[in-house]
Amino acid sequence: MEKIICKINMFDSLQVINLYRDNGIATLSLSKISDLSTNIIDYCKQLNIFLVHLFGPEDFLEPIIKDLKENEIKVDIN
């Protein structure tokens, strides 16, 4: 199952957006936290993948989760 993965570190200026496929993980890009939801949404549409797995504090991720769900993207959180 393909999905986009992002491990959020609140103290890093850039966040890594990864693509997970059965054969491994590939880095798609780096993103500022302020642009993260837009960049993830763009990748979802571009790659036709509508599952995102975010790692990080849920209260911090709340605005990103909201943006993704508004674009009909399923979000898993750890």
Secondary structure, 3 states (H helix, E strand, C coil): CCEEEEECCCCCCEEEEEEEECCEEEEEEEEEHHHHHHHHHHHHHHHCCCEEEEECCHHHHHHHHHHHHHCCCEEEEC
